[in-house]
Amino acid sequence: MIDPATTDPLAALYTPGGVVPLFLPLADRCLVRRLSANAMSAGGLHIPASAMEKLNQGEIVAVGPTVEDERIQPAAVVLFGKYAGDEILLVDELFVVIREVDLFGIVPASDTMADGGTP
């Protein structure tokens, strides 16, 4: 019997949980999932996706072997520049590959802008 997990070319990109793509950044690069902005304004109005700017915050998904700061780990929320890194598409999800030096800092979990925190 043929195992579909071994014949499916995309199966190798997933962890056993099936949600986080396995992409191992090289050197000091980090794989970041950009956080999505809140689609409601402070006044309760819906903001369409075409009118929203991309957030410059993201969640670290994977880190390269030479990342020096031990605080930069998967699940950490980081702040980066508007034009930092390169966007890549992995299995229908958009990620940003960013060098460690292009990260501005780590954001405490309660202060993320996606949760309505202040910028």
N, C-alpha and C positions, 0 to 999 in steps of 0.2 A: 504494500500500500504506500502511496506517495503522500508525504507530509506536506500540506499546503504552506506551512511556515518556511520550509526550506526551498520551495519552488517559487514563491512569491518574491520578486526582486525588491519590493518595498519592505518586506518583513524584517530585513536586516537593519533597517533604519529605526526600529522601535525597540524600546526597552520592554521587559516582560509586562509592565503595566500598560503599555501601548499608547502612552500619551506624549512622552518626551522623545524627540528624535535623537538618535545617537550620532552626534557630530563632535569629533574631538578637535578643538582648535589647536593650532600649532603655536609654539613659542609663547608670547605674552598676550595672546588674543583671547577674547571672551565671547561666547555665544550668548546673546541677550534677546529675550522676548520683550518687545516694546509693550508697555502698559497701554491700555485703551483709556481714552478720556471719558469723563462723565458726559452723557448725552443730554443732560438737563441743565439749564442755566439756573442761576440763583433765584430767579423769579418764577421758575417752574416751566419755562418754555423748552420745547424739544429742539435740539440743535442737530441739523442734518450732518451726516458723516462728511459730505463734501465741504462743509463750512468749518469743520474742526481742524485745528492744527495737530500734527503728530506730537505726542508727548516726548519729552527728552528724558523720560524715566523708563527703566526696564528691569526685568527680573533676570538675573544670571541663570543660565541653563547649564553651561559647561565652561570650564576654564582650561587654558593651555598649561603645559607642564612647567613653564618658567614664570608664571605669575608669582610675584614676590609677596604681595600683601595677602596675608592669611585670612583677612576679613572678606576678601573677594571669593565667595564660594557660591555654589548653586543655591538658589532661593533668596539670595541677597538682592535688595532693590538698590539700583545705582542710578546716578544722574550723569548724563553725558551731553556733549554738544549737539546742536541742531543738525550739523552736517557730519558728525563723527561716524566712522565705520562704513561698512558696506552692507547693504541689504541683500539677503539671500532667501530663496524660497525652498523650504524643505518640506516635502509631503503636504502641500497646500497650506502651509503656515509661514508667515513672513518673520524672519529673524534678522538681527543686526550683528555682524562680527566686528568687534571693537578692540583695539589695542588697550592694554592696561593704562598706558600713559594718557589716553584720551578720556578716561573716566574721571569725572570731577569729584565724586565721593559716593559714600553709601548713605542711603536715606532710611531713617528709622521707619519701620513698618506702619506706624500710625500716621505718618506724615505724607504718604503717597498722594499725588494729585488725582489718581484714578479713584481714590476713596473719598474725594472731596476735600482733601487737605489743601493747605496753602502752597503756592509755588515756591 
